[in-house]
């Protein structure tokens, strides 16, 4: 991070707290009025982007978090969430929890973990569709000046 100003270094530190560029810019001492633009600009600067990647790698190594660790734990979440767990209720006669005969599973946990895994392996792509006139005209030239058919 030697090429960064003190304020930019602070921005990097602050950005890593919550990954919010606007708030990081404010906490780093930039104007509240221009924080959104400054945050966006800072993220697009190569020196800052490099410093962020460097710091993220340091943090991951320090915490012993790797891609494999994250994926394996997501897989465990999916497998645990998909297991049917018995619904329990308190039996006042027996004075203990007993199974009701019903089973539930954590569909939200399973869906979220599966979505993250799917994104990682490239199964889900963000798709942008444009409808309507966006001001671009395309002219196709078929090489025929008179517009007629070739004989």
C-alpha positions in Angstrom: 0.0 0.0 0.0 3.0 2.3 -0.4 1.5 4.2 -3.3 -1.6 5.2 -1.4 -2.2 8.4 0.5 -3.0 8.2 4.2 -6.7 8.8 3.5 -6.7 6.1 0.8 -5.1 3.7 3.3 -7.8 4.5 5.8 -10.4 4.0 3.1 -9.0 0.5 2.5 -9.2 -0.3 6.2 -12.7 1.1 6.6 -14.0 -0.6 3.4 -12.9 -4.0 4.8 -15.2 -3.5 7.8 -18.5 -3.7 6.0 -17.7 -3.6 2.2 -19.6 -0.3 1.9 -17.7 2.2 -0.1 -19.8 5.2 0.8 -19.5 4.6 4.6 -15.8 3.7 4.2 -15.3 7.1 2.5 -17.1 8.9 5.3 -15.2 7.1 8.0 -11.9 7.7 6.2 -12.5 11.5 6.3 -14.0 12.3 2.9 -16.9 14.7 2.6 -20.3 13.2 3.4 -21.7 15.1 0.3 -19.4 13.4 -2.1 -18.7 10.1 -0.2 -20.7 8.0 -2.7 -18.8 9.2 -5.7 -15.4 9.2 -3.9 -16.1 5.6 -2.7 -17.0 4.5 -6.2 -13.9 6.2 -7.6 -11.6 4.8 -5.0 -12.8 1.2 -5.8 -12.0 1.8 -9.4 -8.4 2.9 -8.8 -5.9 0.2 -9.5 -3.7 0.9 -6.5 -6.6 0.8 -4.1 -8.1 -2.3 -5.7 -4.7 -4.0 -5.4 -4.4 -3.0 -1.8 -7.9 -4.4 -1.1 -7.1 -7.7 -2.7 -3.8 -7.9 -0.8 -5.5 -7.1 2.6 -8.4 -9.6 1.9 -5.8 -12.3 1.2 -4.0 -11.4 4.4 -7.2 -11.6 6.4 -8.3 -14.9 4.8 -4.9 -16.4 5.6 -4.9 -15.1 9.2 -8.4 -16.5 9.8 -7.5 -19.8 8.0 -10.4 -19.2 5.5 -9.9 -20.6 2.1 -12.2 -21.3 -0.9 -12.1 -25.0 0.1 -13.1 -24.2 3.7 -16.0 -22.0 2.6 -17.3 -24.5 0.1 -17.0 -27.5 2.5 -18.9 -25.6 5.2 -21.6 -24.6 2.7 -21.9 -28.2 1.7 -22.3 -29.2 5.4 -25.0 -26.5 5.8 -26.9 -27.9 2.9 -26.6 -31.5 4.1 -27.6 -30.6 7.7 -30.5 -28.3 6.5 -31.8 -31.0 4.2 -32.1 -33.6 7.1 -35.6 -34.0 8.4 -35.6 -33.2 12.1 -38.4 -34.5 14.3 -40.8 -31.9 15.7 -40.6 -32.0 19.5 -43.1 -31.0 22.1 -43.0 -31.1 25.9 -45.1 -33.9 27.4 -46.2 -32.8 30.8 -47.0 -36.3 32.0 -43.6 -37.6 31.1 -41.9 -34.3 32.0 -39.7 -34.4 28.9 -39.6 -33.5 25.2 -41.2 -36.1 22.9 -41.5 -36.5 19.1 -44.8 -35.5 17.6 -44.5 -37.7 14.5 -44.0 -34.7 12.3 -40.7 -33.7 10.6 -39.3 -30.5 9.4 -36.2 -29.4 7.6 -34.5 -26.0 7.2 -35.4 -25.1 3.6 -34.2 -21.5 4.0 -30.7 -22.6 5.1 -30.5 -25.2 2.4 -31.7 -22.8 -0.3 -29.2 -20.1 0.7 -26.3 -22.4 0.9 -27.2 -24.0 -2.4 -27.5 -20.6 -4.0 -24.0 -19.6 -2.8 -22.5 -22.9 -4.0 -24.3 -22.6 -7.4 -22.9 -19.0 -7.8 -19.4 -20.3 -7.0 -19.5 -22.9 -9.7 -21.0 -20.5 -12.2 -24.5 -22.0 -12.4 -26.3 -18.7 -11.9 -25.4 -15.7 -14.1 -26.8 -12.3 -13.6 -28.7 -11.5 -16.8 -29.5 -8.0 -18.0 -32.3 -7.6 -20.5 -33.0 -4.4 -22.4 -36.5 -3.7 -23.7 -37.5 -0.7 -25.7 -35.5 2.0 -27.5 -32.1 2.6 -26.0 -31.0 5.0 -28.7 -28.8 2.7 -30.7 -29.5 2.2 -34.4 -28.0 -0.7 -36.2 -27.6 -0.6 -40.0 -27.0 -3.9 -41.8 -25.2 -3.6 -45.1 -25.6 -6.7 -47.3 -23.3 -5.4 -50.0 -26.2 -4.9 -52.5 -26.6 -1.2 -53.4 -29.9 -1.5 -55.2 -31.6 -3.4 -52.5 -32.7 -6.1 -54.9 -32.0 -9.8 -54.9 -29.0 -11.4 -56.5 -29.7 -13.3 -59.7 
